[in-house]
Amino acid sequence: MHVLRQLCACRTAKLGAHLCVCESCGYRAPVYNSCRNRHCPQCQGHATAQWLRARTERMLDTPHFQVVFTLPAQLRPLARSHPRLVYDLMCRCAASVLQDLAAQRLGARLGITAVLHTWTRELTYHPHVHFLVTAGGLSLDTERWVPTRQDYLFPIRVLGAMFRGRLLEALLTALDRGELDDANIPSVRATVRKLAKLQPRWIVHVEPPRGRPVAAVTKYLARYVKRVAISDARIVAVTDTTVTFHARRGPLTLEGHEFVRRFLLHVLPKGLRKIRHYGLYAPGAAAALATARALLPTPARAEDQSTAELSDTITARSWQVCPACGQHPLRHLFQRPVTSLPPRGPP
């Protein structure tokens, strides 16, 4: 409920405000402070732009595959009761599969960025992890860059089978250690062991690189990295009892309490990292990353136009310039929170 209180207070007088003034034409406008909660659809634009600029400086100028690992429906109740443990195991097991296959089949070390998501367009519970994977890697002897095929990374069935085996083994280990004994789910151990014996096909989706490397990576990052369960743009109508929003098959109307319930399904535990980096993109791999960058066929690049334009759009830099005269920057006054401000417009 603390999250809901923060989201409801975002960009309102409850959190205070400051005044923006154009010293040239006299335009002035109140700007209310944001809640800065990572689940707020209004507060992710600036965070996305900052993260995007920092990450694109580290990204290798090479195509990237998009790989998605999905948790099967039988394990979703377990993830709901123990989200921190299950989400962490999902990310670590899937990343280890990609790294081990790269070492075995390519003799190389990949650059990997993982983003955890838990929702569908209908806001139902659907935990999955998006991976951004370099189309090649630094050889294990660090002497050369080993590229993959342009349209092929690893066999999908192998990816699914290895992910299934490692995640189920990790869950059984957690059960043996007593980390899941307090789960309010009947026969958790039986469910996990049943999945291990039946060996159903686990869904793994691999999308080959599209477009120019930098533009494709930038588009992917901007779309998924700081995304929340639903944005304001998707909400069509709100009444006293219902909420209507765009879903996969058109507008969907839910009772207000059901909409809130579905939204809260996707509030992550405090401190849980939804974005993680492995291999060449890991925080401790700066030396290996520099070596890989030097060995790539194309030289290291500066920020290209597509990245800059996208970042400017996300941060809404037009707000930094007076919307009345369109020439002079706005000056921010009253930096301390205040709850009473003059109306928007000229003096």
C-alpha positions as a LaTeX table, in Angstrom:
\begin{tabular}{lrrr}
\hline
Residue & $x$ (\AA) & $y$ (\AA) & $z$ (\AA) \\
\hline
Met1 & 0.00 & 0.00 & 0.00 \\
His2 & 2.98 & 2.28 & 0.51 \\
Val3 & 3.64 & 2.03 & $-3.24$ \\
Leu4 & 0.07 & 3.05 & $-4.05$ \\
Arg5 & 0.29 & 6.08 & $-1.75$ \\
Gln6 & 3.48 & 7.20 & $-3.47$ \\
Leu7 & 2.03 & 6.72 & $-6.96$ \\
Cys8 & $-1.17$ & 8.61 & $-6.07$ \\
Ala9 & 0.85 & 11.53 & $-4.69$ \\
Cys10 & 3.20 & 11.75 & $-7.69$ \\
Arg11 & 3.20 & 15.14 & $-9.45$ \\
Thr12 & 0.76 & 16.59 & $-6.93$ \\
Ala13 & 1.02 & 19.24 & $-4.22$ \\
Lys14 & 1.42 & 16.50 & $-1.61$ \\
Leu15 & 5.06 & 16.10 & $-2.62$ \\
Gly16 & 5.73 & 19.82 & $-3.02$ \\
Ala17 & 6.69 & 21.75 & $-6.12$ \\
His18 & 8.95 & 24.41 & $-7.60$ \\
Leu19 & 8.40 & 27.25 & $-10.02$ \\
Cys20 & 9.86 & 27.49 & $-13.54$ \\
Val21 & 10.27 & 31.02 & $-14.92$ \\
Cys22 & 11.46 & 32.37 & $-18.27$ \\
Glu23 & 13.46 & 35.51 & $-17.57$ \\
Ser24 & 13.00 & 36.67 & $-21.16$ \\
Cys25 & 9.25 & 36.61 & $-21.79$ \\
Gly26 & 8.05 & 36.21 & $-18.20$ \\
Tyr27 & 6.37 & 32.85 & $-18.68$ \\
Arg28 & 6.00 & 30.89 & $-15.44$ \\
Ala29 & 4.64 & 27.48 & $-14.56$ \\
Pro30 & 4.44 & 25.32 & $-11.42$ \\
Val31 & 6.12 & 21.92 & $-11.62$ \\
Tyr32 & 5.11 & 19.40 & $-9.00$ \\
Asn33 & 7.66 & 16.93 & $-7.69$ \\
Ser34 & 7.65 & 13.27 & $-8.65$ \\
Cys35 & 7.62 & 10.28 & $-6.30$ \\
Arg36 & 10.62 & 8.59 & $-8.01$ \\
Asn37 & 9.20 & 5.16 & $-7.27$ \\
Arg38 & 10.50 & 2.63 & $-9.81$ \\
His39 & 6.96 & 1.29 & $-10.31$ \\
Cys40 & 5.52 & 4.70 & $-11.21$ \\
Pro41 & 4.66 & 5.16 & $-14.91$ \\
Gln42 & 5.28 & 8.92 & $-14.64$ \\
Cys43 & 8.78 & 8.76 & $-13.18$ \\
Gln44 & 10.66 & 6.46 & $-15.55$ \\
Gly45 & 11.45 & 8.81 & $-18.43$ \\
His46 & 14.41 & 10.59 & $-16.83$ \\
Ala47 & 15.68 & 7.37 & $-15.22$ \\
Thr48 & 15.51 & 5.61 & $-18.58$ \\
Ala49 & 17.47 & 8.36 & $-20.32$ \\
Gln50 & 20.18 & 8.41 & $-17.66$ \\
Trp51 & 20.52 & 4.64 & $-17.72$ \\
Leu52 & 20.45 & 4.56 & $-21.52$ \\
Arg53 & 23.29 & 7.04 & $-21.89$ \\
Ala54 & 25.42 & 5.20 & $-19.33$ \\
Arg55 & 24.82 & 1.77 & $-20.86$ \\
Thr56 & 25.25 & 2.71 & $-24.52$ \\
Glu57 & 28.74 & 3.92 & $-23.66$ \\
Arg58 & 29.52 & 0.37 & $-22.50$ \\
Met59 & 27.64 & $-1.48$ & $-25.24$ \\
Leu60 & 29.76 & $-3.11$ & $-27.91$ \\
Asp61 & 29.13 & $-1.91$ & $-31.45$ \\
Thr62 & 27.95 & $-5.30$ & $-32.64$ \\
Pro63 & 24.54 & $-6.87$ & $-33.33$ \\
His64 & 22.65 & $-8.24$ & $-30.32$ \\
Phe65 & 20.22 & $-11.13$ & $-30.05$ \\
Gln66 & 17.11 & $-10.85$ & $-27.91$ \\
Val67 & 16.46 & $-13.99$ & $-25.85$ \\
Val68 & 13.46 & $-14.46$ & $-23.54$ \\
Phe69 & 13.25 & $-17.17$ & $-20.86$ \\
Thr70 & 9.75 & $-17.78$ & $-19.44$ \\
Leu71 & 8.77 & $-19.38$ & $-16.13$ \\
Pro72 & 6.21 & $-22.19$ & $-16.64$ \\
Ala73 & 2.70 & $-21.75$ & $-15.23$ \\
Gln74 & 3.18 & $-24.57$ & $-12.68$ \\
Leu75 & 5.91 & $-22.56$ & $-10.89$ \\
Arg76 & 4.19 & $-19.16$ & $-10.87$ \\
Pro77 & 2.47 & $-19.68$ & $-7.48$ \\
Leu78 & 5.89 & $-20.45$ & $-6.02$ \\
Ala79 & 7.27 & $-17.25$ & $-7.57$ \\
Arg80 & 4.40 & $-15.25$ & $-6.05$ \\
Ser81 & 5.13 & $-16.56$ & $-2.56$ \\
His82 & 8.94 & $-16.32$ & $-2.84$ \\
Pro83 & 9.59 & $-13.69$ & $-5.53$ \\
Arg84 & 13.08 & $-12.68$ & $-4.39$ \\
Leu85 & 14.41 & $-16.25$ & $-4.48$ \\
Val86 & 12.67 & $-17.40$ & $-7.67$ \\
Tyr87 & 13.42 & $-14.24$ & $-9.67$ \\
Asp88 & 17.06 & $-14.39$ & $-8.66$ \\
Leu89 & 17.31 & $-18.07$ & $-9.67$ \\
Met90 & 15.62 & $-17.37$ & $-13.00$ \\
Cys91 & 18.17 & $-14.70$ & $-13.90$ \\
Arg92 & 21.22 & $-16.61$ & $-12.69$ \\
Cys93 & 20.25 & $-19.95$ & $-14.25$ \\
Ala94 & 19.33 & $-18.46$ & $-17.63$ \\
Ala95 & 22.53 & $-16.38$ & $-17.73$ \\
Ser96 & 24.64 & $-19.42$ & $-16.85$ \\
Val97 & 23.04 & $-21.36$ & $-19.71$ \\
Leu98 & 23.97 & $-18.66$ & $-22.22$ \\
Gln99 & 27.51 & $-18.33$ & $-20.91$ \\
Asp100 & 28.17 & $-22.08$ & $-20.81$ \\
Leu101 & 26.83 & $-22.63$ & $-24.34$ \\
Ala102 & 29.01 & $-19.77$ & $-25.56$ \\
Ala103 & 32.08 & $-21.36$ & $-23.97$ \\
Gln104 & 31.24 & $-24.82$ & $-25.35$ \\
Arg105 & 30.12 & $-23.92$ & $-28.87$ \\
Leu106 & 31.99 & $-20.70$ & $-29.59$ \\
Gly107 & 34.89 & $-20.85$ & $-27.17$ \\
Ala108 & 34.00 & $-17.28$ & $-26.27$ \\
Arg109 & 32.59 & $-15.02$ & $-23.58$ \\
Leu110 & 29.41 & $-13.09$ & $-24.39$ \\
Gly111 & 28.16 & $-9.69$ & $-23.27$ \\
Ile112 & 24.75 & $-10.14$ & $-21.59$ \\
Thr113 & 22.19 & $-7.74$ & $-20.14$ \\
Ala114 & 19.10 & $-9.18$ & $-18.39$ \\
Val115 & 15.82 & $-7.40$ & $-17.63$ \\
Leu116 & 13.17 & $-9.05$ & $-15.44$ \\
His117 & 9.49 & $-8.63$ & $-16.35$ \\
Thr118 & 6.43 & $-10.16$ & $-14.70$ \\
Trp119 & 3.44 & $-9.00$ & $-16.76$ \\
Thr120 & 1.45 & $-9.44$ & $-19.96$ \\
Arg121 & $-0.48$ & $-6.73$ & $-21.81$ \\
Glu122 & $-3.50$ & $-7.75$ & $-19.74$ \\
Leu123 & $-1.49$ & $-7.27$ & $-16.49$ \\
Thr124 & $-1.68$ & $-10.97$ & $-15.67$ \\
Tyr125 & 1.20 & $-12.64$ & $-13.85$ \\
His126 & 3.77 & $-13.96$ & $-16.33$ \\
Pro127 & 7.39 & $-13.91$ & $-15.04$ \\
His128 & 10.03 & $-13.88$ & $-17.79$ \\
Val129 & 13.51 & $-12.49$ & $-18.33$ \\
His130 & 14.60 & $-10.55$ & $-21.43$ \\
Phe131 & 18.25 & $-11.00$ & $-22.35$ \\
Leu132 & 20.25 & $-8.80$ & $-24.71$ \\
Val133 & 23.13 & $-10.98$ & $-25.97$ \\
Thr134 & 26.04 & $-9.99$ & $-28.20$ \\
Ala135 & 26.19 & $-11.81$ & $-31.54$ \\
Gly136 & 29.62 & $-13.14$ & $-30.71$ \\
Gly137 & 32.12 & $-12.88$ & $-27.92$ \\
Leu138 & 35.69 & $-12.53$ & $-26.77$ \\
Ser139 & 37.61 & $-15.78$ & $-27.22$ \\
Leu140 & 38.52 & $-17.56$ & $-24.02$ \\
Asp141 & 42.19 & $-16.87$ & $-24.69$ \\
Thr142 & 41.27 & $-13.15$ & $-25.21$ \\
Glu143 & 43.10 & $-13.14$ & $-28.55$ \\
Arg144 & 40.23 & $-12.59$ & $-31.01$ \\
Trp145 & 36.55 & $-11.77$ & $-31.45$ \\
Val146 & 34.42 & $-14.81$ & $-32.30$ \\
Pro147 & 31.24 & $-13.87$ & $-34.21$ \\
Thr148 & 28.05 & $-15.93$ & $-34.39$ \\
Arg149 & 25.90 & $-16.42$ & $-37.44$ \\
Gln150 & 23.75 & $-13.39$ & $-38.20$ \\
Asp151 & 20.47 & $-15.32$ & $-37.75$ \\
Tyr152 & 21.41 & $-18.06$ & $-35.27$ \\
Leu153 & 22.64 & $-18.11$ & $-31.70$ \\
Phe154 & 22.02 & $-21.52$ & $-30.03$ \\
Pro155 & 19.38 & $-24.27$ & $-30.52$ \\
Ile156 & 16.13 & $-23.24$ & $-28.83$ \\
Arg157 & 15.41 & $-26.74$ & $-27.50$ \\
Val158 & 18.86 & $-26.92$ & $-25.94$ \\
Leu159 & 18.36 & $-23.54$ & $-24.31$ \\
Gly160 & 15.00 & $-24.63$ & $-22.90$ \\
Ala161 & 16.24 & $-28.01$ & $-21.67$ \\
Met162 & 19.29 & $-26.57$ & $-19.93$ \\
Phe163 & 17.25 & $-23.78$ & $-18.34$ \\
Arg164 & 14.66 & $-26.29$ & $-17.10$ \\
Gly165 & 17.29 & $-28.58$ & $-15.60$ \\
Arg166 & 19.25 & $-25.85$ & $-13.84$ \\
Leu167 & 16.26 & $-23.99$ & $-12.45$ \\
Leu168 & 14.56 & $-27.13$ & $-11.12$ \\
Glu169 & 17.81 & $-28.30$ & $-9.57$ \\
Ala170 & 18.27 & $-24.91$ & $-7.92$ \\
Leu171 & 14.71 & $-25.00$ & $-6.57$ \\
Leu172 & 15.17 & $-28.50$ & $-5.16$ \\
Thr173 & 18.39 & $-27.35$ & $-3.50$ \\
Ala174 & 16.51 & $-24.42$ & $-1.97$ \\
Leu175 & 13.85 & $-26.84$ & $-0.70$ \\
Asp176 & 16.50 & $-29.08$ & 0.85 \\
Arg177 & 18.02 & $-26.07$ & 2.59 \\
Gly178 & 14.65 & $-25.10$ & 4.04 \\
Glu179 & 14.44 & $-21.84$ & 2.09 \\
Leu180 & 10.94 & $-22.67$ & 0.82 \\
Asp181 & 9.44 & $-24.57$ & 3.75 \\
Asp182 & 7.18 & $-21.69$ & 4.69 \\
Ala183 & 5.54 & $-21.58$ & 1.25 \\
Asn184 & 1.75 & $-21.70$ & 1.44 \\
Ile185 & 1.60 & $-23.97$ & $-1.59$ \\
Pro186 & 0.66 & $-27.64$ & $-1.20$ \\
Ser187 & 3.20 & $-30.18$ & $-2.38$ \\
Val188 & 5.82 & $-27.72$ & $-3.63$ \\
Arg189 & 8.44 & $-30.41$ & $-3.65$ \\
Ala190 & 6.12 & $-32.80$ & $-5.53$ \\
Thr191 & 5.38 & $-30.12$ & $-8.12$ \\
Val192 & 9.06 & $-29.46$ & $-8.76$ \\
Arg193 & 9.92 & $-33.16$ & $-8.94$ \\
Lys194 & 6.96 & $-33.78$ & $-11.27$ \\
Leu195 & 8.19 & $-31.08$ & $-13.63$ \\
Ala196 & 11.66 & $-32.64$ & $-13.54$ \\
Lys197 & 10.27 & $-36.06$ & $-14.53$ \\
Leu198 & 7.77 & $-34.93$ & $-17.15$ \\
Gln199 & 10.31 & $-32.61$ & $-18.76$ \\
Pro200 & 7.81 & $-30.41$ & $-20.62$ \\
Arg201 & 9.16 & $-28.06$ & $-23.23$ \\
Trp202 & 10.00 & $-24.74$ & $-21.60$ \\
Ile203 & 9.40 & $-21.65$ & $-23.70$ \\
Val204 & 12.50 & $-19.81$ & $-24.86$ \\
His205 & 12.23 & $-17.19$ & $-27.60$ \\
Val206 & 15.22 & $-16.04$ & $-29.64$ \\
Glu207 & 14.96 & $-13.02$ & $-31.92$ \\
Pro208 & 17.86 & $-12.34$ & $-34.30$ \\
Pro209 & 19.37 & $-8.86$ & $-34.62$ \\
Arg210 & 17.48 & $-6.38$ & $-36.78$ \\
Gly211 & 18.63 & $-3.11$ & $-38.30$ \\
Arg212 & 21.87 & $-1.32$ & $-37.51$ \\
Pro213 & 23.56 & $-2.60$ & $-34.33$ \\
Val214 & 23.44 & 0.65 & $-32.36$ \\
Ala215 & 19.90 & 1.57 & $-33.39$ \\
Ala216 & 18.58 & $-1.92$ & $-32.63$ \\
Val217 & 20.18 & $-2.04$ & $-29.19$ \\
Thr218 & 18.98 & 1.46 & $-28.33$ \\
Lys219 & 15.42 & 0.69 & $-29.37$ \\
Tyr220 & 15.38 & $-2.47$ & $-27.29$ \\
Leu221 & 16.80 & $-0.78$ & $-24.21$ \\
Ala222 & 14.41 & 2.17 & $-24.38$ \\
Arg223 & 11.45 & $-0.17$ & $-24.72$ \\
Tyr224 & 12.17 & $-2.63$ & $-21.92$ \\
Val225 & 14.70 & $-1.44$ & $-19.37$ \\
Lys226 & 12.71 & 0.92 & $-17.10$ \\
Arg227 & 9.28 & $-0.16$ & $-18.26$ \\
Val228 & 6.52 & $-0.63$ & $-15.67$ \\
Ala229 & 3.45 & $-2.86$ & $-15.80$ \\
Ile230 & 1.27 & $-0.22$ & $-17.50$ \\
Ser231 & 1.81 & 3.31 & $-18.76$ \\
Asp232 & $-0.63$ & 6.20 & $-18.64$ \\
Ala233 & $-0.81$ & 6.18 & $-22.43$ \\
Arg234 & $-2.47$ & 2.74 & $-22.39$ \\
Ile235 & $-5.34$ & 3.82 & $-20.12$ \\
Val236 & $-8.43$ & 4.62 & $-22.19$ \\
Ala237 & $-11.01$ & 5.54 & $-19.55$ \\
Val238 & $-11.48$ & 5.61 & $-15.78$ \\
Thr239 & $-14.84$ & 5.65 & $-13.98$ \\
Asp240 & $-15.79$ & 5.40 & $-10.32$ \\
Thr241 & $-15.82$ & 1.60 & $-10.59$ \\
Thr242 & $-13.87$ & 0.51 & $-13.71$ \\
Val243 & $-10.63$ & 1.04 & $-15.61$ \\
Thr244 & $-10.34$ & 0.50 & $-19.37$ \\
Phe245 & $-6.93$ & 0.11 & $-20.99$ \\
His246 & $-5.37$ & $-1.14$ & $-24.22$ \\
Ala247 & $-4.53$ & $-4.87$ & $-24.14$ \\
Arg248 & $-3.27$ & $-7.27$ & $-26.76$ \\
Arg249 & $-6.70$ & $-7.87$ & $-28.32$ \\
Gly250 & $-8.11$ & $-4.38$ & $-27.92$ \\
Pro251 & $-9.52$ & $-2.36$ & $-25.01$ \\
Leu252 & $-10.00$ & $-4.33$ & $-21.77$ \\
Thr253 & $-12.26$ & $-3.16$ & $-18.93$ \\
Leu254 & $-11.65$ & $-4.30$ & $-15.35$ \\
Glu255 & $-13.30$ & $-3.52$ & $-12.05$ \\
Gly256 & $-11.23$ & $-1.01$ & $-10.12$ \\
His257 & $-10.24$ & $-3.45$ & $-7.38$ \\
Glu258 & $-9.21$ & $-6.06$ & $-9.95$ \\
Phe259 & $-7.11$ & $-3.51$ & $-11.84$ \\
Val260 & $-5.31$ & $-2.56$ & $-8.62$ \\
Arg261 & $-4.83$ & $-6.23$ & $-7.70$ \\
Arg262 & $-3.25$ & $-7.00$ & $-11.07$ \\
Phe263 & $-1.01$ & $-3.95$ & $-10.89$ \\
Leu264 & 0.25 & $-4.92$ & $-7.44$ \\
Leu265 & 1.20 & $-8.39$ & $-8.73$ \\
His266 & 4.13 & $-6.69$ & $-10.43$ \\
Val267 & 5.52 & $-4.66$ & $-7.53$ \\
Leu268 & 8.98 & $-6.10$ & $-6.96$ \\
Pro269 & 10.48 & $-6.74$ & $-3.51$ \\
Lys270 & 12.45 & $-3.80$ & $-2.17$ \\
Gly271 & 16.06 & $-3.87$ & $-3.27$ \\
Leu272 & 15.58 & $-6.56$ & $-5.93$ \\
Arg273 & 17.66 & $-5.80$ & $-9.03$ \\
Lys274 & 15.51 & $-6.18$ & $-12.14$ \\
Ile275 & 18.43 & $-5.27$ & $-14.44$ \\
Arg276 & 21.59 & $-7.39$ & $-14.33$ \\
His277 & 24.75 & $-7.70$ & $-16.41$ \\
Tyr278 & 26.85 & $-10.77$ & $-17.10$ \\
Gly279 & 29.92 & $-11.79$ & $-19.07$ \\
Leu280 & 31.61 & $-8.90$ & $-20.85$ \\
Tyr281 & 28.96 & $-6.49$ & $-19.52$ \\
Ala282 & 29.45 & $-7.51$ & $-15.88$ \\
Pro283 & 30.63 & $-4.68$ & $-13.59$ \\
Gly284 & 33.95 & $-6.44$ & $-12.94$ \\
Ala285 & 34.76 & $-7.15$ & $-16.60$ \\
Ala286 & 36.08 & $-3.73$ & $-17.62$ \\
Ala287 & 39.42 & $-5.09$ & $-18.87$ \\
Ala288 & 37.81 & $-7.88$ & $-20.92$ \\
Leu289 & 35.27 & $-5.43$ & $-22.34$ \\
Ala290 & 38.02 & $-3.06$ & $-23.45$ \\
Thr291 & 39.87 & $-5.94$ & $-25.11$ \\
Ala292 & 36.71 & $-7.04$ & $-26.93$ \\
Arg293 & 36.04 & $-3.50$ & $-28.11$ \\
Ala294 & 39.55 & $-3.25$ & $-29.54$ \\
Leu295 & 39.20 & $-6.57$ & $-31.37$ \\
Leu296 & 35.85 & $-5.82$ & $-32.99$ \\
Pro297 & 35.94 & $-5.25$ & $-36.77$ \\
Thr298 & 34.53 & $-1.74$ & $-36.36$ \\
Pro299 & 36.19 & 0.87 & $-34.13$ \\
Ala300 & 34.69 & 2.18 & $-30.93$ \\
Arg301 & 31.96 & 4.72 & $-31.66$ \\
Ala302 & 30.71 & 7.93 & $-30.17$ \\
Glu303 & 27.01 & 8.30 & $-29.34$ \\
Asp304 & 25.20 & 8.26 & $-32.66$ \\
Gln305 & 22.29 & 10.46 & $-33.70$ \\
Ser306 & 19.62 & 7.85 & $-33.06$ \\
Thr307 & 20.73 & 7.38 & $-29.45$ \\
Ala308 & 20.96 & 11.12 & $-28.81$ \\
Glu309 & 17.56 & 11.84 & $-30.34$ \\
Leu310 & 15.92 & 9.03 & $-28.39$ \\
Ser311 & 17.51 & 10.17 & $-25.14$ \\
Asp312 & 16.35 & 13.75 & $-25.77$ \\
Thr313 & 12.83 & 12.52 & $-26.41$ \\
Ile314 & 12.75 & 10.45 & $-23.24$ \\
Thr315 & 13.99 & 13.27 & $-21.04$ \\
Ala316 & 11.60 & 15.73 & $-22.70$ \\
Arg317 & 14.33 & 18.32 & $-23.08$ \\
Ser318 & 11.82 & 20.66 & $-24.67$ \\
Trp319 & 10.62 & 21.31 & $-21.11$ \\
Gln320 & 13.99 & 22.84 & $-20.33$ \\
Val321 & 13.26 & 25.54 & $-22.95$ \\
Cys322 & 10.45 & 28.03 & $-22.49$ \\
Pro323 & 7.31 & 26.70 & $-24.25$ \\
Ala324 & 6.10 & 30.30 & $-24.79$ \\
Cys325 & 9.02 & 31.90 & $-26.61$ \\
Gly326 & 10.79 & 28.65 & $-27.51$ \\
Gln327 & 14.24 & 30.19 & $-27.20$ \\
His328 & 15.36 & 30.79 & $-23.63$ \\
Pro329 & 15.91 & 28.21 & $-20.88$ \\
Leu330 & 13.56 & 28.07 & $-17.93$ \\
Arg331 & 14.94 & 28.97 & $-14.53$ \\
His332 & 13.90 & 26.84 & $-11.57$ \\
Leu333 & 12.93 & 28.76 & $-8.44$ \\
Phe334 & 11.69 & 27.70 & $-5.01$ \\
Gln335 & 13.77 & 24.57 & $-4.87$ \\
Arg336 & 12.36 & 23.75 & $-1.44$ \\
Pro337 & 8.95 & 22.01 & $-1.65$ \\
Val338 & 6.01 & 24.40 & $-1.53$ \\
Thr339 & 2.31 & 23.63 & $-1.86$ \\
Ser340 & 1.00 & 26.97 & $-3.11$ \\
Leu341 & 2.19 & 28.34 & $-6.43$ \\
Pro342 & 0.98 & 31.02 & $-8.85$ \\
Pro343 & $-0.99$ & 29.77 & $-11.89$ \\
Arg344 & 0.65 & 28.73 & $-15.16$ \\
Gly345 & 1.13 & 31.36 & $-17.85$ \\
Pro346 & 2.48 & 34.87 & $-18.40$ \\
Pro347 & 2.73 & 37.29 & $-15.44$ \\
\hline
\end{tabular}
